[in-house]
């Protein structure tokens, strides 16, 4: 799905439909990947290139863009590739086989991504919440949103929030997997809820009847925002 303006290149791509079309795991998991770039310099980043990274780089090339970095929301293999449930999914390791670009992760996620992908520390550019990645004239802000995993991060760019598995249009990321923490996720969701209501939310999976929605609508209809206190949240979702 393309959502492009004169000053922003932004594509939301669904696994099993837009790329990795013959991959049964990709079809079942329904991951979103993203291309974000600057129309003037024709350079972009790719977000969470799992399953068929070459498909994603080819889509960017077909659009006339060159990938200069990879942004990873969190360490799970359906987002960055690597080992998952006895499978080995293509991802950032295969990207690095084709091009020398930085893999941008939150520093709290390093040991987890290394374990999942088998890559060494030298492959990664470590960032903190509030740091920015510049693509030509386009600036992407890193938001550290732990809870689903210790180093989960979201990406804010010109009124669009790529939220990974921290927040979906309906529901949020699990906290019962290694590194999950329900109290941290509550605080992360609270920080996202404080963003402007007209922020357009783009999640990490296609779990709803819409591919994206305004944050104001998500806050009104998503059950995870019904808990008013941390104690209520832990009782309902922890």
VEXMI-586745 format. One line per 10 residues: number of its first residue (from 0); their letters; for each residue x, y, z of N, C-alpha, C, O. Coordinates in Angstrom, 2 decimals. Each point is the difference from the previous one (the first is absolute). Last residue first. Layout:
% VEXMI-586745
NUM = A = X:Y:Z:X:Y:Z:X:Y:Z:X:Y:Z | ...
***
This chain:
% VEXMI-586745
237 = XXXXXXXXXX = -1.98:-8.60:32.13:1.30:-0.48:0.42:0.09:-1.50:0.12:1.06:-0.53:0.35 | -4.97:3.46:-1.46:0.84:-0.40:-1.12:1.34:-0.61:0.42:0.71:-0.54:-0.84 | -4.33:2.09:3.91:-0.72:-0.35:-1.22:0.90:-0.66:-1.05:-0.43:-0.91:-0.71 | 2.15:2.45:4.96:-1.10:-0.93:0.29:-0.65:-0.48:-1.30:-0.37:-1.17:-0.10 | 3.70:4.48:-0.13:0.59:-1.28:0.35:-1.10:-1.03:0.28:0.15:-1.17:-0.35 | -1.59:5.58:-0.50:0.65:-0.60:-1.18:0.56:-1.38:0.30:-0.23:-0.94:-0.75 | -1.56:3.54:4.25:-1.06:-0.50:-0.87:0.60:-0.71:-1.20:-0.48:-1.06:-0.42 | 3.47:3.20:3.26:-0.58:-1.15:0.68:-1.11:-0.62:-0.84:-0.10:-1.22:-0.10 | 2.09:5.25:-1.37:0.89:-1.14:-0.18:-0.58:-1.25:0.64:0.10:-1.09:-0.57 | -3.64:4.70:-0.97:1.14:-0.04:0.92:0.86:-1.21:-0.31:-0.45:-0.94:-0.66
227 = XXXXXXXXXX = -3.48:1.89:-1.85:0.37:1.36:0.38:1.20:0.06:0.93:0.60:1.06:0.17 | -2.77:-4.39:-4.30:0.56:-0.04:1.35:0.53:1.39:0.36:0.83:0.56:-0.72 | -2.51:-1.41:-3.61:-1.08:0.11:0.97:0.49:-0.05:1.44:-0.68:0.48:0.91 | 3.11:-0.98:-5.25:0.00:1.33:0.59:-1.13:0.18:1.02:-0.22:1.11:0.48 | 0.92:-5.12:-3.10:1.16:0.17:0.87:0.05:1.37:0.65:0.74:0.20:0.97 | -4.09:-1.65:-4.26:-0.26:-0.38:1.39:1.18:0.26:0.91:-0.18:0.16:1.21 | -1.20:2.59:-5.71:0.90:-1.09:0.38:-0.14:-0.28:1.49:0.17:0.89:0.83 | -2.54:2.74:-3.11:-0.55:-1.33:-0.27:0.88:-1.17:0.44:-0.49:-1.12:0.11 | 1.48:5.99:0.36:-1.41:-0.13:0.33:-0.49:-1.44:-0.08:-0.90:-0.39:0.74 | 5.35:1.61:-1.98:-0.18:0.17:1.44:-1.45:-0.18:0.43:-0.28:-0.46:1.10
217 = XXXXXXXXXX = 1.35:0.37:-5.71:0.54:-1.17:0.68:-0.22:0.11:1.50:-0.38:-0.98:0.64 | -0.75:4.67:-3.29:-0.95:-1.09:-0.19:0.46:-1.26:0.72:-0.80:-0.71:0.61 | 3.69:4.39:-0.60:-1.20:0.35:0.74:-1.04:-1.12:-0.10:-0.64:-0.35:1.00 | 4.62:0.09:-3.57:0.18:-0.38:1.39:-1.24:0.32:0.82:-0.34:-0.77:0.91 | -0.05:-0.36:-6.16:0.43:1.11:0.84:0.04:-0.44:1.46:-0.84:-0.78:0.45 | 1.66:-2.89:-4.29:-1.09:0.82:0.54:0.59:1.13:0.82:1.14:-0.08:0.46 | -0.15:-4.58:-4.19:0.49:1.06:0.88:-1.18:0.84:0.45:-1.09:-0.09:-0.57 | 0.41:-3.89:-1.99:1.45:-0.08:0.12:0.62:1.07:0.89:1.12:-0.17:0.48 | -6.10:-2.34:-0.04:0.63:1.15:-0.65:1.51:-0.10:0.16:0.47:-0.53:1.00 | -3.35:-2.68:0.88:-0.63:0.15:-1.31:0.52:1.21:-0.75:-0.35:0.22:-1.16
207 = XXXXXXXXXX = 3.48:-2.96:4.70:-1.25:0.74:0.03:-0.58:0.09:-1.41:0.62:-0.43:-0.97 | 3.77:-1.30:2.28:-0.91:-0.71:0.89:-1.38:0.66:0.04:-0.83:-0.38:0.84 | 5.82:0.47:-3.22:-1.33:0.28:-0.53:-1.02:-0.82:0.80:-0.44:-1.06:-0.45 | 5.43:2.97:2.19:-0.75:-1.12:-0.56:-1.36:0.47:-0.49:-0.55:0.98:0.50 | 3.71:2.05:1.43:0.93:-1.01:-0.51:-0.67:-1.22:-0.60:0.66:-0.80:-0.67 | -2.80:6.05:0.77:0.47:-1.08:0.89:0.93:-0.98:-0.69:0.28:0.09:-1.19 | -1.90:5.32:0.93:0.30:-1.09:-0.93:0.63:-1.15:0.79:1.15:0.12:0.44 | -4.08:4.87:0.40:0.65:-1.18:0.56:0.12:-1.10:-1.05:-1.00:-0.41:-0.59 | 0.62:6.08:0.86:-0.49:-1.15:-0.75:0.79:-1.23:0.42:1.22:-0.05:-0.17 | -2.55:4.92:2.75:1.08:-0.89:-0.42:-0.59:-1.23:-0.68:-0.94:-0.61:0.52
197 = XXXXXXXXXX = -1.51:4.27:1.64:-0.05:-0.19:-1.45:1.21:-0.77:-0.53:0.22:-0.07:-1.21 | -0.79:1.24:5.87:-1.08:-0.89:-0.40:-0.06:-0.25:-1.50:-0.52:-1.02:-0.44 | 5.14:2.11:3.24:-1.17:0.70:-0.56:-1.04:-0.98:-0.54:0.34:-1.02:-0.59 | 2.64:-0.94:4.47:0.31:0.62:-1.29:-1.24:0.71:-0.55:-1.11:-0.30:0.45 | 1.19:-2.42:3.58:0.21:1.44:0.18:0.40:0.70:-1.30:0.08:1.23:-0.03 | -0.65:-6.00:0.46:-1.31:0.64:0.09:0.11:1.51:0.13:-0.94:0.73:-0.31 | 4.82:-3.46:0.43:-0.52:0.12:-1.35:-1.35:0.71:0.00:-0.30:0.76:-0.92 | 2.25:-1.70:5.07:0.79:1.02:-0.70:-0.48:0.18:-1.43:-0.02:1.12:-0.51 | -1.96:-4.50:3.11:-0.39:1.32:0.52:0.77:1.11:-0.71:-0.55:1.06:-0.29 | 1.69:-5.50:-0.63:-1.28:0.34:-0.62:-0.48:1.37:0.47:-0.58:0.76:-0.78
187 = XXXXXXXXXX = 4.45:-2.45:2.81:0.25:0.31:-1.41:-1.28:0.40:-0.72:-0.01:0.96:-0.77 | -0.26:-2.45:5.24:0.60:1.32:-0.06:0.28:0.42:-1.45:-0.15:1.17:-0.35 | -1.49:-5.51:1.04:-1.02:0.99:0.42:0.56:1.41:-0.11:-0.66:0.90:-0.53 | 3.62:-4.45:-0.15:-0.87:0.21:-1.14:-1.10:1.00:0.32:-0.35:0.83:-0.84 | 3.27:-2.18:4.29:0.67:0.88:-0.96:-0.88:0.27:-1.22:-0.01:1.11:-0.52 | -1.59:-4.15:3.69:0.03:1.34:0.58:0.68:0.98:-0.95:-0.45:1.13:-0.16 | 0.26:-5.79:-1.02:-1.27:0.70:-0.10:0.01:1.41:0.57:-0.67:0.89:-0.53 | 4.53:-3.93:-1.85:-0.22:0.58:1.32:-1.30:0.82:-0.06:-0.03:1.05:-0.63 | 3.66:-4.85:-2.34:-1.23:0.76:0.15:-0.20:0.49:1.42:0.45:-0.63:0.95 | 3.15:-2.29:-2.68:0.26:1.44:-0.02:-1.25:0.85:0.17:0.11:1.22:0.12
177 = XXXXXXXXXX = -0.85:-6.11:-1.86:1.23:0.44:0.66:0.27:1.49:-0.18:-0.02:0.52:-1.11 | -5.07:-1.79:0.91:1.15:-0.54:-0.70:1.28:0.51:0.67:-0.06:0.97:0.76 | -4.49:0.38:0.35:0.33:-1.29:0.58:1.12:-0.72:-0.73:0.26:-1.17:0.26 | -2.73:5.44:-1.20:1.05:0.19:0.99:0.44:-1.31:0.65:0.74:0.00:0.97 | -3.17:2.06:-5.98:0.00:-0.91:1.14:1.13:0.35:0.97:1.01:0.60:-0.38 | -3.30:3.19:-2.86:0.91:-1.12:0.00:-0.09:-0.83:1.27:-0.37:0.50:1.06 | -4.02:2.11:-2.53:1.39:0.41:0.10:0.87:-1.26:0.02:-0.51:-1.11:-0.06 | -4.99:2.93:-1.48:0.92:-0.76:0.84:1.40:0.57:0.00:0.25:1.10:-0.49 | -2.90:0.38:-3.43:-0.79:-0.72:1.00:0.97:-0.86:0.81:0.60:-0.93:-0.55 | 1.38:3.70:-2.40:-1.27:0.73:-0.02:-0.97:-0.60:1.00:-0.81:0.70:0.61
167 = XXXXXXXXXX = 5.77:-1.42:0.74:-0.76:-0.28:-1.21:-1.25:0.88:-0.01:-0.30:0.67:0.99 | 5.40:-0.56:1.63:-1.41:0.37:-0.05:-0.57:-0.35:-1.36:0.54:0.38:-1.04 | 3.84:-1.88:2.25:-0.37:0.68:1.24:-1.48:0.27:0.05:-0.66:-0.26:1.01 | 3.39:-1.77:-4.63:-0.94:-0.81:0.78:-0.32:0.64:1.34:-0.59:-0.65:0.86 | 1.98:3.78:-4.92:0.47:-1.36:0.22:-1.05:-0.83:0.72:-1.18:0.04:-0.34 | 0.90:4.73:-1.23:-0.02:-0.41:1.40:0.45:-1.43:0.25:-0.03:-0.44:1.15 | 0.16:5.18:-4.31:0.18:-1.42:-0.28:0.23:-0.67:1.35:1.04:0.20:0.63 | -3.34:4.68:-2.01:0.67:-0.81:1.02:0.02:-1.45:-0.45:-1.04:-0.64:-0.11 | 0.42:6.03:-2.04:-0.26:-1.43:-0.13:0.82:-0.75:1.05:1.18:0.29:0.20 | -0.90:4.51:-0.94:-1.37:-0.31:0.36:-0.41:-1.45:-0.18:-1.16:-0.34:0.19
157 = XXXXXXXXXX = 5.68:1.81:-1.24:-0.96:0.93:-0.60:-1.45:-0.43:0.21:-0.77:-0.13:-0.94 | 3.85:-3.23:2.90:0.45:0.78:-1.14:-1.16:0.79:-0.58:-0.93:-0.57:-0.57 | 2.77:-3.16:4.71:-0.90:1.13:-0.25:0.56:0.85:-1.12:1.13:0.50:0.09 | -0.69:-5.79:2.15:0.61:1.01:-0.85:-1.03:1.06:-0.35:-1.06:-0.30:-0.56 | 2.22:-3.70:4.73:-0.91:0.48:-1.03:0.69:1.12:-0.76:0.98:0.57:0.48 | 0.84:-5.03:2.72:-0.04:1.41:-0.33:-1.00:0.24:-1.12:-0.25:-0.85:-0.85 | 2.32:-3.01:4.88:-0.98:0.35:-1.04:0.04:1.50:-0.26:0.12:0.80:0.93 | 2.61:-3.70:2.19:0.43:1.10:-0.86:-0.96:0.29:-1.13:0.41:0.55:-1.02 | -1.26:-3.98:4.42:0.70:1.07:0.72:0.36:1.21:-0.86:-0.01:1.13:0.48 | -4.37:-3.89:-1.74:1.38:-0.43:0.19:0.75:1.15:0.67:-0.51:1.12:0.02
147 = XXXXXXXXXX = -3.96:-0.75:0.10:-0.08:-1.20:-0.83:1.36:-0.69:0.00:0.09:-1.23:0.12 | 0.21:4.99:2.26:-1.15:-0.71:0.53:-0.25:-1.27:-0.76:-0.04:-1.09:0.59 | 2.56:6.33:-1.54:0.19:-1.36:0.53:-1.31:-0.59:0.52:-0.97:0.72:0.27 | 2.55:3.29:-3.49:-1.28:-0.41:0.57:0.10:-1.44:0.52:-0.57:-0.91:-0.60 | 3.37:5.54:-1.62:0.23:-1.25:0.73:-1.29:-0.36:0.73:-0.47:0.75:0.86 | 1.35:2.19:-5.41:-0.71:0.01:1.27:0.22:-1.35:0.68:-0.44:-1.03:-0.51 | 2.77:4.27:-3.71:-0.09:-1.28:0.67:-0.73:0.19:1.35:0.37:0.86:0.79 | -0.63:2.09:-5.58:0.31:0.00:1.42:-0.23:-1.39:0.59:-1.04:-0.62:-0.22 | 2.25:2.89:-4.86:-0.80:-1.03:0.68:0.45:-0.05:1.46:1.18:-0.21:0.28 | -0.93:3.83:-4.81:0.53:-0.41:1.30:-0.96:-0.98:0.66:-1.19:0.28:0.12
137 = XXXXXXXXXX = 2.55:1.91:-5.33:-1.00:-0.67:0.83:0.66:-0.50:1.28:1.02:-0.70:-0.04 | 1.15:2.77:-3.84:-0.70:1.01:0.80:-1.03:-0.60:0.94:-0.71:0.74:0.69 | 4.35:-4.01:-2.17:-0.16:1.24:-0.74:-0.60:1.06:0.90:0.55:0.31:1.05 | -0.63:-3.88:1.59:0.01:-0.50:-1.38:-0.23:1.21:-0.90:-1.14:0.41:-0.22 | 2.50:-1.62:5.76:-0.24:0.97:-1.06:0.11:-0.67:-1.36:0.99:-0.68:-0.28 | -2.14:-0.63:5.70:0.67:-0.48:-1.21:-0.39:0.93:-1.13:-1.19:0.20:-0.28 | 1.30:0.39:6.00:-0.60:0.16:-1.32:0.86:-0.67:-1.06:1.23:-0.02:0.10 | -2.37:-0.22:5.73:0.95:0.14:-1.11:-0.75:0.07:-1.33:-1.15:-0.42:-0.11 | -1.15:-0.45:4.19:0.22:1.41:-0.28:1.04:0.25:-1.08:0.04:1.09:-0.58 | 0.24:-5.59:3.34:-1.22:0.74:-0.24:0.28:1.48:-0.15:0.75:0.58:0.78
127 = XXXXXXXXXX = 3.28:-3.62:-2.09:-0.83:0.16:1.19:-1.29:0.71:-0.39:-0.11:0.57:-1.08 | 3.96:-3.85:-1.77:-0.63:1.29:0.25:-0.77:-0.06:1.30:-0.29:-1.07:0.54 | 4.34:-1.70:-3.83:-0.82:0.04:1.20:-0.53:1.40:0.23:0.74:0.98:-0.09 | 0.97:-4.17:-4.19:0.10:1.36:0.50:-0.97:0.11:1.16:-1.21:-0.17:-0.18 | 3.69:-4.46:-2.05:-1.11:0.82:0.46:0.42:1.44:0.34:1.11:0.25:0.45 | 1.62:-4.23:-1.78:-1.01:0.16:-1.05:-1.02:1.08:0.33:-0.78:0.39:-0.87 | 4.37:-1.99:3.79:0.47:0.95:-1.01:-1.02:0.26:-1.10:0.13:0.96:-0.76 | -0.70:-4.23:4.32:-0.28:1.38:0.41:0.37:1.01:-1.08:-0.64:1.04:-0.12 | -0.46:-6.00:-1.59:0.82:0.59:1.04:-0.33:1.46:0.24:-0.71:0.63:-0.78 | -2.62:-4.89:-0.98:0.89:1.08:-0.43:0.77:0.55:1.20:-0.44:-0.10:1.14
117 = XXXXXXXXXX = -3.15:-3.33:-1.20:1.37:-0.49:-0.12:0.98:1.04:-0.46:1.17:-0.32:-0.23 | -6.17:0.46:1.29:0.49:0.05:-1.38:1.38:-0.61:-0.19:0.37:-0.35:-1.12 | -2.73:0.54:5.45:-0.98:-0.45:-0.99:0.61:-0.13:-1.38:-0.30:-0.96:-0.72 | 2.92:2.67:4.34:-0.34:-1.41:0.24:-0.94:-0.53:-1.08:0.15:-1.13:-0.44 | 0.97:5.72:0.36:1.18:-0.82:-0.31:-0.31:-1.49:0.16:0.39:-0.82:-0.83 | -3.67:3.92:2.14:0.11:-0.07:-1.46:1.19:-0.86:-0.41:-0.08:-0.77:-0.95 | -0.47:1.57:5.55:-1.13:-0.79:-0.50:0.08:-0.17:-1.52:-0.21:-1.09:-0.52 | 3.29:3.88:2.84:0.27:-1.42:0.27:-1.09:-0.89:-0.55:0.27:-1.13:-0.41 | -0.88:5.90:-0.14:1.17:-0.55:-0.68:0.19:-1.50:0.25:0.07:-0.78:-0.95 | -3.44:4.27:2.49:-0.40:-1.18:-0.77:1.19:-0.76:-0.55:-0.18:-1.04:-0.63
107 = XXXXXXXXXX = 0.30:5.27:3.04:-0.50:-1.00:0.93:-0.37:-1.31:-0.70:-0.24:-1.01:0.66 | 1.65:4.94:-3.08:1.14:-0.68:0.64:-0.46:-1.07:1.00:0.74:-0.94:0.28 | -3.50:2.22:-4.74:0.18:0.57:1.33:1.06:-0.78:0.74:0.06:-1.23:-0.11 | 0.30:1.32:-5.19:-0.80:-0.59:1.06:0.18:0.81:1.28:1.00:0.69:0.17 | 0.30:-0.92:-5.86:-0.25:0.90:1.13:-0.94:-0.68:1.00:-1.14:-0.33:-0.33 | 4.89:-0.85:-3.69:-1.23:-0.56:0.54:-0.28:0.73:1.31:0.75:-0.16:0.97 | 2.29:1.65:-5.60:-0.17:-0.19:1.45:-1.36:-0.61:0.32:-1.01:0.31:-0.64 | 3.64:-1.40:-4.00:-0.80:1.07:0.58:-0.12:-0.23:1.50:0.06:-1.15:0.45 | 2.00:-1.05:-5.14:0.62:0.41:1.25:-0.74:1.22:0.54:0.33:1.14:-0.31 | -2.03:-5.46:-3.02:0.38:1.42:0.10:0.56:0.31:1.38:-0.38:-0.63:0.98
97 = XXXXXXXXXX = -0.89:-3.87:-2.43:-0.17:0.72:-1.26:0.51:1.44:0.05:0.39:0.55:-1.02 | -0.44:-3.62:4.77:0.69:-0.75:-1.05:0.01:0.77:-1.32:0.87:-0.19:-0.84 | -3.30:1.78:4.58:1.43:0.32:0.09:0.83:-0.80:-1.00:1.11:0.40:-0.34 | -5.75:-1.27:0.67:0.20:1.38:-0.47:1.48:0.33:-0.03:0.51:0.56:-0.97 | -1.77:-4.63:2.87:-0.01:-0.05:-1.46:0.12:1.39:-0.61:0.57:0.15:-1.08 | -0.89:-0.50:5.73:1.25:-0.65:-0.41:0.09:-0.06:-1.52:1.07:0.21:-0.57 | -5.05:1.41:2.63:1.08:0.98:-0.11:1.33:-0.63:-0.37:0.83:0.66:-0.62 | -4.71:-3.82:-0.42:-0.19:1.33:0.57:1.23:0.86:-0.15:0.56:0.10:-1.09 | -3.15:-5.55:0.60:0.85:1.04:-0.58:-0.30:1.36:0.62:-1.13:0.26:0.43 | 0.22:-4.80:2.36:-0.62:0.91:-0.94:1.03:0.96:-0.59:0.86:0.50:0.73
87 = XXXXXXXXXX = -1.24:-5.52:1.68:0.97:1.07:-0.16:-0.50:0.92:-1.11:0.06:-0.34:-1.18 | -2.47:-3.42:4.95:0.24:0.48:-1.36:1.10:1.05:0.02:0.29:0.59:1.04 | -2.17:-2.68:2.92:0.64:-1.04:-0.80:0.25:0.38:-1.44:0.51:-0.81:-0.77 | -2.48:3.97:3.85:-0.80:-1.23:0.02:0.56:-1.07:-0.93:-0.74:-0.63:-0.76 | 3.38:4.76:0.08:-1.33:0.12:0.59:-0.72:-1.34:-0.13:-0.23:-0.47:-1.11 | 5.23:3.48:-0.14:-0.62:-1.24:0.49:-1.33:0.27:0.68:-0.13:0.89:0.84 | 1.90:2.57:-4.62:0.69:-0.82:0.97:-0.83:-1.17:0.47:-0.92:-0.43:-0.69 | -0.63:5.65:-1.07:0.59:-1.23:-0.49:0.70:-0.76:1.11:0.18:0.52:1.11 | -2.77:3.59:-0.63:1.40:0.22:-0.39:0.64:-1.24:-0.62:1.17:0.04:-0.38 | -5.87:0.17:1.70:0.29:1.40:-0.30:1.43:0.22:-0.49:0.25:0.90:-0.80
77 = XXXXXXXXXX = -2.07:-5.11:2.25:-0.93:0.41:-1.05:0.15:1.48:-0.33:-0.67:0.50:-0.90 | 3.20:-2.53:4.45:0.49:-0.37:-1.34:-0.95:0.37:-1.11:0.43:0.17:-1.14 | 0.30:2.57:5.84:-0.70:-1.21:-0.45:0.25:-0.25:-1.47:0.03:0.92:-0.82 | 1.60:2.96:3.61:0.85:-1.14:-0.36:-0.73:-1.21:-0.55:0.67:-0.92:-0.48 | -2.12:6.31:-0.13:0.34:-0.87:1.13:0.56:-1.32:-0.53:0.03:-0.23:-1.20 | -0.75:4.26:-1.55:-0.83:0.32:1.16:0.35:-0.85:1.21:0.02:0.50:1.12 | 3.12:1.25:-5.34:-0.60:-1.19:0.57:-0.80:0.40:1.24:0.51:0.67:0.89 | 1.83:1.51:-5.77:-0.50:0.27:1.34:-0.76:-1.23:0.50:-0.85:-0.54:-0.70 | 4.87:1.81:-3.21:-1.10:-0.87:0.40:-0.38:0.37:1.43:0.86:0.10:0.86 | 1.74:2.67:-5.28:0.01:-0.53:1.37:-1.21:-0.91:0.18:-0.96:0.04:-0.76
67 = XXXXXXXXXX = 1.93:2.04:-3.44:1.24:0.40:0.68:0.05:-0.45:1.45:1.02:0.20:0.67 | -3.49:-1.11:-5.95:-0.08:-0.22:1.45:1.33:0.35:0.65:1.06:-0.47:-0.43 | -3.46:2.44:-4.19:1.12:-0.79:0.49:-0.08:-0.10:1.51:-0.16:1.01:0.69 | -3.64:-0.06:-4.98:0.62:0.36:1.26:1.14:-0.96:0.34:-0.02:-1.18:-0.36 | -3.51:1.25:-3.32:1.08:0.95:-0.23:0.72:0.44:1.26:0.57:1.09:0.04 | -4.15:-4.46:-0.85:-0.52:1.34:0.26:1.06:1.07:-0.21:-0.29:1.20:0.09 | 1.46:-5.72:-0.49:-1.00:0.25:-1.04:-0.63:1.38:0.15:-0.40:0.62:-0.99 | 3.37:-2.12:4.32:0.72:0.31:-1.24:-0.97:0.31:-1.13:0.24:0.90:-0.79 | -2.06:-2.32:4.90:0.61:1.33:0.14:0.70:0.40:-1.29:-0.14:1.13:-0.46 | -1.54:-5.44:0.62:-1.10:0.96:-0.04:0.53:1.41:0.11:-0.42:0.90:-0.74
57 = XXXXXXXXXX = 3.48:-4.35:1.29:-0.38:0.14:-1.40:-1.16:0.98:-0.15:-0.04:0.77:-0.96 | 1.53:-1.94:5.25:1.00:0.86:-0.64:-0.34:0.19:-1.48:0.29:1.06:-0.56 | -3.05:-3.97:2.95:-0.17:1.37:0.48:1.02:0.94:-0.63:-0.33:1.13:-0.38 | 0.56:-5.77:-0.53:-1.23:0.55:-0.57:-0.15:1.47:0.37:-0.38:0.83:-0.83 | 3.86:-3.28:2.80:0.31:0.39:-1.38:-1.22:0.55:-0.72:0.13:0.87:-0.86 | -0.51:-2.66:5.30:0.58:1.35:-0.06:0.35:0.44:-1.41:-0.07:1.19:-0.30 | -3.13:-4.75:2.62:0.54:0.13:-1.36:0.61:1.39:-0.15:-0.55:0.84:-0.72 | -0.61:-2.69:5.22:-0.60:-0.93:-0.98:0.65:0.08:-1.38:0.54:-0.99:-0.49 | -0.20:5.30:3.93:0.05:-1.45:0.18:-0.67:-0.70:-1.18:-0.70:0.62:-0.80 | 2.17:4.48:2.39:0.00:-0.76:-1.25:0.18:-1.51:0.21:1.09:-0.53:-0.24
47 = XXXXXXXXXX = -2.01:5.26:2.95:-0.33:-1.41:0.28:-0.06:-0.87:-1.26:-1.07:-0.51:-0.34 | 1.54:5.41:-0.93:-0.34:-0.38:1.37:-0.40:-1.47:0.04:-0.90:-0.42:-0.73 | 4.07:3.92:-2.57:-0.99:-1.06:0.03:-0.19:-0.42:1.45:0.97:-0.17:0.74 | 0.70:5.00:-3.40:0.29:-1.07:0.93:-1.09:-1.05:-0.15:-1.10:0.30:-0.47 | 3.14:3.58:-3.26:-1.02:-0.46:0.93:0.58:-0.98:1.01:1.13:-0.46:-0.13 | -0.33:4.45:-4.32:0.60:-0.96:0.92:-1.06:-0.36:1.05:-0.87:0.80:0.32 | 0.82:2.67:-3.96:-0.33:-1.35:-0.46:0.73:-1.07:0.83:0.45:-1.02:-0.52 | -0.65:6.05:0.80:1.27:-0.72:-0.12:-0.19:-1.41:-0.55:0.96:-0.65:-0.42 | -4.85:3.35:0.94:1.00:0.84:-0.68:1.31:-0.76:-0.21:0.55:0.01:-1.10 | -4.38:-1.88:3.49:-0.19:0.05:-1.46:1.04:0.82:-0.74:0.21:-0.19:-1.20
37 = XXXXXXXXXX = 0.16:-2.68:5.87:0.00:1.39:-0.42:-0.12:0.06:-1.52:0.90:-0.45:-0.71 | -2.59:-3.70:4.32:1.10:0.69:-0.64:-0.28:1.43:-0.40:-1.07:0.56:0.27 | -0.48:-5.91:1.75:-0.15:1.41:0.37:1.16:0.76:-0.61:1.16:-0.37:0.21 | -3.93:-4.75:-0.11:1.04:0.77:-0.66:-0.29:1.47:0.27:-1.10:0.49:-0.26 | -0.45:-5.44:2.84:-0.19:1.37:-0.46:1.23:0.49:-0.74:1.13:-0.37:0.31 | -4.19:-4.43:1.49:1.29:0.67:-0.12:-0.26:1.37:-0.60:-1.06:0.25:-0.58 | -2.23:-4.13:3.26:0.22:1.18:-0.82:1.48:0.36:0.02:0.63:0.01:1.06 | -3.22:-5.02:-0.26:0.86:1.11:0.44:-0.06:1.16:-0.98:-0.11:-0.19:-1.21 | -2.23:-4.51:1.75:-0.56:1.30:-0.39:0.79:1.18:0.58:-0.56:0.91:0.60 | 0.57:-6.12:-0.26:0.40:0.96:1.03:-0.47:1.42:-0.29:-0.21:0.78:0.93
27 = XXXXXXXXXX = -0.57:-4.52:-4.01:-0.68:-0.22:1.27:0.29:1.11:1.02:-0.90:0.42:0.72 | 3.09:-0.39:-4.93:-1.43:0.16:-0.21:-0.76:-0.11:1.32:-0.92:0.77:0.26 | 5.51:-1.69:-0.25:-0.25:1.43:-0.18:-1.48:0.29:-0.19:-0.52:0.97:0.54 | 1.87:-5.45:-0.36:0.16:0.62:1.31:-0.29:1.49:-0.08:-0.67:0.55:0.86 | 0.67:-3.03:-4.87:-1.18:-0.30:0.82:0.10:0.61:1.39:-1.02:0.41:0.57 | 3.10:1.21:-5.34:0.48:-0.48:1.30:-1.20:-0.20:0.92:-0.66:0.97:0.39 | 0.82:0.96:-4.95:-0.19:-1.44:0.03:0.42:-0.63:1.32:0.04:-1.23:0.12 | 0.30:6.00:-1.04:-1.37:-0.39:-0.38:-0.24:-1.49:0.07:-1.14:-0.42:0.17 | 4.57:4.18:1.18:-0.05:-1.37:0.52:-1.34:-0.66:-0.33:-0.62:-0.63:0.85 | -0.20:5.52:-1.35:1.31:-0.63:-0.10:-0.10:-1.37:0.66:-0.96:-0.28:0.72
17 = XXXXXXXXXX = -2.95:2.76:-1.22:0.84:0.93:-0.76:1.42:-0.52:-0.17:0.69:0.41:-0.93 | -3.82:-3.26:3.17:-0.78:0.67:-1.04:0.88:0.87:-0.89:-0.02:-0.14:-1.22 | 1.78:-2.38:4.88:-0.93:-0.94:-0.59:-0.89:0.59:-1.07:-0.64:-0.73:-0.75 | 2.55:4.10:4.26:0.62:-1.28:-0.34:-1.07:-0.97:-0.50:-1.12:-0.04:0.52 | 0.85:5.48:-0.93:-0.49:-1.14:0.77:0.64:-1.30:-0.47:-0.03:-0.33:-1.19 | 1.11:6.01:1.32:0.04:-1.21:-0.83:-0.32:-1.22:0.86:0.59:-0.19:1.06 | -0.52:6.01:-1.50:-0.34:-1.08:0.91:-0.19:-1.26:-0.84:-0.81:-0.02:-0.93 | 3.48:4.99:0.08:-0.73:-1.16:-0.50:-0.19:-1.02:1.10:0.96:-0.39:0.67 | 0.74:5.80:-1.92:-0.44:-0.87:1.09:-0.84:-1.12:-0.59:-1.06:0.23:-0.58 | 4.11:4.64:-0.38:-0.26:-1.30:-0.62:-0.32:-0.96:1.12:0.81:-0.19:0.91
7 = XXXXXXXX = -0.97:5.85:-1.19:0.20:-1.25:0.73:-0.38:-1.20:-0.86:-1.09:-0.05:-0.57 | 0.60:4.79:-0.68:1.18:0.06:0.86:0.23:-1.27:0.80:0.86:-0.02:0.88 | -4.53:0.71:-4.02:1.14:0.60:-0.70:1.27:-0.03:0.84:1.11:0.03:-0.54 | -4.50:-3.85:1.64:-0.21:1.42:-0.22:1.23:0.54:-0.72:0.95:-0.73:-0.28 | -3.49:-4.44:1.29:1.13:0.85:-0.34:-0.44:1.44:-0.21:-1.06:0.26:-0.58 | -0.24:-5.44:1.85:-0.53:1.21:0.60:1.10:1.05:-0.15:0.78:0.22:0.92 | -2.15:-5.71:-2.60:0.80:1.22:-0.11:-0.73:1.17:0.65:-1.22:0.12:-0.12 | 1.31:-5.82:0.55:-0.84:1.20:0.00:0.87:1.24:0.00:0.85:0.16:0.88
***
